[in-house]
Structure formats: structure tokens, C-alpha cells
């Protein structure tokens, strides 16, 4: 039987914990915007943030904000964001959400 990534992902989703499902989703969203070339260009990153994270991050509308974020994430300076460079963004936003969650539940 040939390898089928969709079937494998579906099977993983059924058998996975909530956290594992969330990790699978992060990988899938990254690849959706990198169009399976495993790297995000600046416009790809902007689209990903504006479409997938708009409840947690204000939409990026000005070029300076995008340039600053992109240069912070692009650790190797190749003008593309690979998955390993993308993960710190996910960690920062998740951490900020956690801080808000703690703040809301402490009152």
C-alpha cells in the first residue's frame, strides 16, 4: 500500500491526545502557508498571522512591523522562515495567552 500523508494525519488525529492534535495542526498550518516548500516568505508569514492568529495578534498592516518580526524570526538571515524559526513565534504567542489566562482566572 502506498504512503498517504492524509490518511496518516487522519489516523494520528483519531489516536492522538488534544496536545498532539494541536501540534499536528501547527505543522499543517505552517505547510499550508509555505505551500509545502517548508519555508515562509515575508508575505506568507503575514498571511498566516492575519488569517490564523488574528484573535491573538493584531493584524499586521504596516511594513515596518512585518519587517521587524520577520528579521527577529529569520535567525540564519536567508530571508525565509523555516519551521524551526517559526516555532519561537508560536511559543511567544502561546506564552502570552497563558499569561492572560492566569490573569483572568486570578480575579
Backbone bond lengths (Angstrom), bond angles and torsions (degrees), N, CA, C in turn:
res aa  C-N    CA-C-N  psi(-1)  N-CA   C-N-CA  omega(-1)  CA-C   N-CA-C  phi
1 X - - - 1.450 - - 1.524 108.46 -
2 X 1.347 119.08 129.94 1.466 121.87 -179.32 1.527 111.45 -70.20
3 X 1.330 115.09 153.69 1.471 121.70 178.07 1.516 109.55 -66.67
4 X 1.323 116.34 134.11 1.453 121.53 179.13 1.522 107.85 -131.91
5 X 1.327 116.96 106.66 1.463 121.73 -176.59 1.520 111.89 -61.72
6 X 1.334 117.99 -36.78 1.466 120.46 179.72 1.521 110.98 -64.62
7 X 1.328 117.28 -44.01 1.462 120.86 178.82 1.514 110.66 -64.28
8 X 1.319 116.72 -42.07 1.461 121.01 178.76 1.526 110.20 -62.08
9 X 1.318 117.50 -45.89 1.458 121.09 179.78 1.520 110.49 -63.11
10 X 1.325 117.25 -42.10 1.459 120.99 178.37 1.527 110.07 -61.12
11 X 1.318 117.03 -44.93 1.469 121.17 178.65 1.514 110.99 -62.34
12 X 1.327 117.31 -42.61 1.463 120.62 178.92 1.521 110.75 -62.64
13 X 1.332 116.97 -39.64 1.470 120.58 -179.74 1.531 110.77 -63.43
14 X 1.317 117.69 -40.05 1.463 121.09 -178.77 1.523 110.19 -68.40
15 X 1.317 117.66 -40.34 1.455 121.62 -173.66 1.519 113.40 -92.73
16 X 1.298 118.82 -4.02 1.452 121.63 -172.06 1.525 112.07 -92.94
17 X 1.329 114.34 158.19 1.458 120.87 172.39 1.528 108.80 -74.65
18 X 1.330 116.53 171.35 1.463 120.47 178.25 1.529 111.08 -59.62
19 X 1.329 117.52 -41.56 1.462 120.42 179.96 1.521 110.92 -66.20
20 X 1.319 117.28 -41.94 1.465 120.11 178.51 1.532 110.83 -64.14
21 X 1.329 116.88 -38.57 1.465 120.40 176.80 1.533 110.13 -62.48
22 X 1.328 116.51 -40.33 1.468 120.39 178.64 1.530 110.56 -63.28
23 X 1.330 117.20 -40.11 1.469 120.30 178.73 1.523 111.11 -65.68
24 X 1.332 116.64 -40.45 1.465 120.64 177.23 1.526 109.48 -61.14
25 X 1.329 116.29 -41.92 1.464 120.86 -179.97 1.522 111.37 -62.88
26 X 1.332 117.77 -41.81 1.465 120.85 178.26 1.528 110.35 -59.08
27 X 1.317 116.50 -45.44 1.468 120.46 179.20 1.529 110.35 -62.62
28 X 1.337 116.89 -44.79 1.470 120.09 -179.00 1.523 112.17 -64.25
29 X 1.320 117.10 -41.21 1.468 119.86 179.64 1.519 110.18 -64.99
30 X 1.335 117.38 -43.18 1.466 120.29 177.00 1.527 110.29 -55.82
31 X 1.323 116.45 -47.48 1.465 120.28 -177.33 1.522 112.40 -70.67
32 X 1.315 117.13 -28.95 1.473 120.39 175.39 1.524 109.83 -60.64
33 X 1.331 117.33 -43.90 1.463 120.79 -176.97 1.530 112.77 -85.14
34 X 1.318 117.54 -24.59 1.467 119.16 175.82 1.526 110.39 -86.07
35 X 1.311 115.08 -2.67 1.462 122.59 -178.68 1.520 110.95 51.29
36 X 1.302 115.27 43.36 1.465 125.16 174.70 1.526 114.21 61.42
37 X 1.346 116.84 17.80 1.467 118.71 172.93 1.524 109.98 -95.86
38 X 1.332 115.77 0.44 1.473 124.17 173.76 1.521 114.48 67.33
39 X 1.309 117.73 18.45 1.463 121.69 176.00 1.519 108.81 -144.80
40 X 1.329 115.55 140.27 1.463 121.20 177.25 1.523 109.50 -101.61
41 X 1.302 116.06 129.78 1.464 121.26 168.33 1.521 106.78 -81.03
42 X 1.316 117.44 171.93 1.462 121.91 -178.38 1.530 111.27 -57.80
43 X 1.318 117.69 -45.21 1.471 121.51 -179.64 1.531 111.06 -64.79
44 X 1.340 116.53 -35.73 1.467 120.43 177.72 1.526 110.90 -64.11
45 X 1.341 116.02 -43.90 1.459 120.56 179.44 1.525 110.73 -62.53
46 X 1.324 115.88 -43.09 1.467 120.43 178.47 1.526 110.57 -59.79
47 X 1.322 117.14 -46.61 1.464 121.20 179.31 1.524 111.46 -62.57
48 X 1.317 117.16 -43.16 1.458 121.20 179.27 1.527 110.41 -59.70
49 X 1.310 117.11 -49.63 1.468 120.89 -179.32 1.527 110.84 -63.52
50 X 1.315 116.65 -47.82 1.465 120.16 -176.78 1.525 112.72 -67.17
51 X 1.320 118.12 -31.51 1.464 121.22 -177.66 1.527 113.92 -93.86
52 X 1.315 117.51 -31.32 1.459 120.59 -171.34 1.524 114.20 -110.45
53 X 1.335 118.35 -14.81 1.458 120.44 -174.87 1.526 112.31 -130.52
54 X 1.323 117.36 21.01 1.468 120.46 -171.64 1.525 113.62 -68.58
55 X 1.319 118.39 -16.91 1.462 120.36 176.03 1.528 111.35 -81.56
56 X 1.327 117.20 -22.05 1.466 122.16 -176.27 1.516 113.49 -105.73
57 X 1.328 116.52 -29.25 1.462 121.66 -179.68 1.520 107.20 -126.24
58 X 1.329 115.98 136.03 1.469 118.13 176.19 1.525 108.66 -60.74
59 X 1.308 115.62 144.31 1.466 119.02 178.98 1.517 109.71 -57.44
60 X 1.315 114.81 137.37 1.462 120.49 178.32 1.521 107.79 -82.75
61 X 1.325 115.53 116.03 1.449 119.37 -178.83 1.519 112.75 -116.87
62 X 1.331 116.58 -27.45 1.468 116.19 -178.13 1.524 110.91 -104.06
63 X 1.304 114.53 148.59 1.464 122.84 -175.69 1.521 112.32 -63.30
64 X 1.330 118.58 -36.97 1.466 121.06 -177.61 1.523 112.25 -63.69
65 X 1.328 116.55 -41.34 1.467 120.48 178.29 1.515 110.42 -63.65
66 X 1.324 116.39 -45.76 1.462 121.06 178.95 1.527 110.46 -62.50
67 X 1.319 117.63 -44.90 1.472 121.36 179.85 1.526 111.36 -59.56
68 X 1.328 117.21 -43.73 1.458 121.61 -179.32 1.525 111.37 -65.07
69 X 1.325 116.97 -48.04 1.461 120.80 178.56 1.521 110.64 -60.85
70 X 1.320 116.59 -46.19 1.462 121.43 -178.15 1.525 110.63 -60.76
71 X 1.330 117.29 -45.33 1.473 119.42 -178.55 1.528 111.14 -67.36
72 X 1.329 117.44 -33.05 1.469 120.25 175.84 1.526 111.58 -65.30
73 X 1.317 117.14 -39.00 1.468 121.04 -178.38 1.529 112.59 -79.26
74 X 1.317 117.84 -33.41 1.470 122.83 -175.35 1.530 110.24 -77.10
75 X 1.309 115.89 78.46 1.462 121.86 -174.54 1.526 113.99 -65.28
76 X 1.327 117.90 -33.86 1.467 119.08 -177.55 1.531 113.32 -94.59
77 X 1.339 117.13 0.29 1.458 121.25 174.65 1.512 115.91 69.98
78 X 1.343 117.45 22.38 1.465 119.05 -178.66 1.531 113.99 -90.84
79 X 1.335 116.28 8.66 1.463 123.53 178.63 1.529 113.00 64.99
80 X 1.327 115.48 24.84 1.457 122.51 174.71 1.526 107.42 -143.69
81 X 1.334 115.36 152.22 1.458 120.19 178.57 1.522 107.95 -108.57
82 X 1.334 116.39 114.54 1.455 118.72 175.22 1.528 108.52 -86.25
83 X 1.319 117.14 176.25 1.464 120.64 -174.94 1.528 111.88 -60.79
84 X 1.318 117.33 -40.52 1.468 120.70 -179.48 1.530 111.66 -65.64
85 X 1.314 117.37 -31.13 1.464 121.06 176.76 1.533 111.38 -78.57
86 X 1.320 116.44 -24.38 1.456 122.86 -179.33 1.535 112.23 -75.96
87 X 1.318 116.80 -34.40 1.467 121.85 -174.87 1.533 113.15 -57.72
88 X 1.331 121.29 -38.30 1.473 118.50 177.05 1.537 113.15 -58.60
89 X 1.331 118.11 -32.97 1.464 120.51 176.27 1.524 109.61 -63.02
90 X 1.326 116.67 -45.76 1.467 121.17 178.97 1.530 109.67 -61.33
91 X 1.325 116.68 -42.79 1.465 120.51 -179.85 1.529 111.56 -64.43
92 X 1.323 117.44 -42.91 1.470 120.73 -179.77 1.523 111.75 -64.17
93 X 1.320 116.62 -44.55 1.463 120.38 -178.55 1.533 109.89 -68.36
94 X 1.317 117.35 -41.11 1.467 120.99 178.33 1.513 110.53 -63.70
95 X 1.318 117.15 -41.38 1.463 121.35 177.92 1.522 111.25 -63.08
96 X 1.313 117.20 -42.10 1.469 121.04 177.98 1.527 110.52 -64.21
97 X 1.322 117.35 -39.25 1.467 120.96 177.30 1.524 110.09 -63.94
98 X 1.315 116.42 -40.34 1.462 120.76 177.91 1.522 110.59 -61.60
99 X 1.315 116.88 -44.39 1.468 120.85 179.00 1.524 110.75 -59.68
100 X 1.330 118.04 -41.97 1.464 121.79 177.56 1.533 111.19 -65.64
101 X 1.311 115.69 -39.29 1.466 121.16 178.82 1.531 110.06 -61.18
102 X 1.326 116.24 -46.07 1.470 121.46 179.63 1.534 109.81 -63.43
103 X 1.311 116.25 -44.38 1.473 121.15 179.92 1.522 111.32 -60.31
104 X 1.331 117.74 -45.53 1.461 122.09 -179.64 1.519 112.18 -64.77
105 X 1.321 117.15 -36.72 1.456 120.73 -176.34 1.527 113.20 -87.52
106 X 1.314 118.13 -4.39 1.458 120.07 178.63 1.520 112.12 -92.75
107 X 1.321 116.89 -6.70 1.476 120.67 179.78 1.500 112.03 -96.17
